Amino acid sequence: MKLANEGRQMPTLLLFGALLAVSLHQRDSQIFAQEAAGTQARSDTGTIAAGKFQLRYRIEGTGTPAIVIGSAVYYPRVFSQNLRQHLRLVFLDHRGFAASPGPVDTSEFALDTILDDIERARKELGLGRIAIIGQSGHALMALEYAKKYPANVSHVIMIANSPNYSPAFLEANNRYWEESVSPERKAILQENRQRVPDEKVDSVPPDDQFAKWYIREGPRFWYDPRFDASPLWEGVRFNRDMFHYVWGHVFRDIDITQGLDTFDRPVFLALGRYDFACGPPSVWDPIRPKFRDLTVRVFERSGHTPPYEEPELFDAELLRWMKDHP
């Protein structure tokens, strides 16, 4: 099945948490190896064995340990240097970003398996009690990890995500785009699609297609509709099988309210006003009362990536919240 055909139903399989990509260029692998071997302390970079997968990690900063689940290549580019002065950020691949071991059964991508991978990394890296951070679909992983391992979590930080990716959500997201977006933003997206039609997206290697498509669809993801996200994507690829299964099935059917009645960890939910990938903030209204301790912040000059688009304000709000929730 061609990505172009899937892309026309954009949110269904790829749009959201697949914000990031999977395995790395050979150059990135060499960089990790060189750093692990010499130029930095061994504990700063490395891999965690998870079944057939090798999950890369990168540790930067000082302070409260915080696992950022997603890509160990993409996410270090997203979070500010200032935040590294307060948090010990552990950027950790999940199986969708690890080098593919070849064809595997979808059971290898079960949500419980992904959560157990995070726990394995926490133990092997000796992190103790952590904050857990996730953006887009990875935010659902962060929340579910905290529900499964609450004793090991101090804070949950969810960024730019919806409660699920069900058909009802997709309808709300499409309606938000049609009813809220300025003609200029829609025109820029149309220009992008004319310049990079689906056929051109299809023409690149499969592991590169999502990045190509994501950059083209920038007006849906960024406050600045002309923002070029190419540098963020350099060297990043992704495992389509994993994302198709997790975003297309697991997150389609997930009910995050399960377990919230006994879940007492504080949750910080950061949303971008111009995020046309995860719908309007109102999609959270039916679920907000089910959290015991939920703080919501809407960033007015952000799309899908508030830590990158409004770093000073994001850092200030997050760190203030963490201080208020020791």
Secondary structure, 3 states (H helix, E strand, C coil): CCHHHHHCCCCCCCCCHHHCCCCECHHHHHHHHHHHHHHCCHHHEEEEEECCEEEEEEEECCCEEEEEEECCCCHHHCCCCCHHHCEEEEEEECCCCCCCCCCCCHHHHCHHHHHHHHHHHHHHCCCCCEEEEEECHHHHHHHHHHHHCHHHEEEEEEECCCCCCCHHHHHHHHHHHHHHCCHHHHHHHHHHHHHCCHHHHHHCCHHHHHHHHHHHCHHHHCCCCCCCCHHHHCCECCCHHHHHHHHHHHHHHCCCCCCCCCCCCCEEEEEECCCCCCCCHHHHCCCHHHCCCEEEEEECCCCCCHHHHCHHHHHHHHHHHHHHCC
